[in-house]
Amino acid sequence: MAKKKADIRIVILQRGWVMVGHWSQVGEKCSLAQACVIRRWGTTRGLGEIARGGPTSNTILEPTHGEVRFHELGVIATIGCKEDAWN
């Protein structure tokens, strides 16, 4: 059985952190692989705009250089991204 590719999601975390990456969850432990902090959305129509269309020329992403791990209770919301827009 092939390993399922993780969904790309924008994740809104406690204390104002907004990140994007390859989502996975085991029990209450969550992680984002190849994660970036979304420092500036760079949109006129909110996070949904970059979820569908990928980063704009005004979006600022800061790579974390690895995996970000967090507890599920720290998650405020997630937004599924159109994968080909983020590759």
C-alpha positions in Angstrom: 0.0 0.0 0.0 1.4 3.4 -1.0 1.8 6.1 1.6 -0.8 8.8 1.2 0.5 12.2 0.4 -0.3 14.7 3.1 -2.7 17.5 2.3 -1.4 21.0 2.0 -3.2 23.2 4.5 -3.1 26.7 5.9 -3.2 26.4 9.6 -4.2 29.2 12.0 -2.7 28.5 15.4 -3.0 30.2 18.8 -1.2 33.5 19.4 -1.6 34.6 15.8 0.6 32.2 14.0 -0.5 31.4 10.4 1.4 28.6 8.6 1.2 26.5 5.5 2.6 23.0 4.9 1.9 19.3 4.5 -0.5 18.4 7.3 -0.4 15.2 9.3 -2.0 14.2 12.6 -1.5 11.2 14.8 -3.8 11.2 17.8 -3.6 14.7 19.3 -0.2 15.5 17.8 -0.2 17.5 14.6 2.6 18.6 12.3 3.3 20.5 9.1 6.1 19.3 6.9 7.9 21.7 4.7 6.2 24.4 6.7 6.3 28.2 6.1 5.1 31.0 8.3 2.8 33.2 6.3 4.1 36.6 7.4 2.1 38.6 4.9 -1.0 37.2 3.1 -0.6 39.6 0.2 -4.3 39.2 -0.8 -7.3 41.4 -1.3 -9.8 38.5 -0.6 -8.2 36.9 2.5 -6.6 33.5 3.1 -9.1 31.7 0.8 -7.5 33.6 -2.1 -4.1 32.0 -1.5 -5.5 28.7 -0.5 -7.1 28.4 -4.0 -4.5 30.3 -6.1 -1.3 29.9 -4.2 0.9 32.7 -3.0 0.6 36.0 -4.7 3.5 38.3 -5.7 2.8 40.2 -2.4 2.7 37.1 -0.1 5.6 36.7 2.2 6.5 33.2 3.3 9.2 32.4 5.8 10.5 28.8 5.6 10.9 27.0 8.9 13.5 24.7 7.4 11.8 21.6 8.7 8.7 20.2 10.4 6.6 22.2 12.8 4.8 20.2 15.5 1.9 21.3 17.7 -0.9 20.0 19.8 -4.4 19.8 18.2 -5.8 22.1 20.9 -3.5 24.9 19.5 -5.3 24.8 16.2 -7.9 27.5 15.6 -8.8 26.5 12.0 -7.3 24.9 8.9 -8.0 25.7 5.3 -7.4 23.1 2.6 -5.2 24.3 -0.3 -5.4 23.6 -4.0 -2.2 21.4 -4.2 -1.1 22.3 -7.7 -1.2 26.0 -6.8 1.3 25.4 -4.0 3.8 23.1 -5.8 
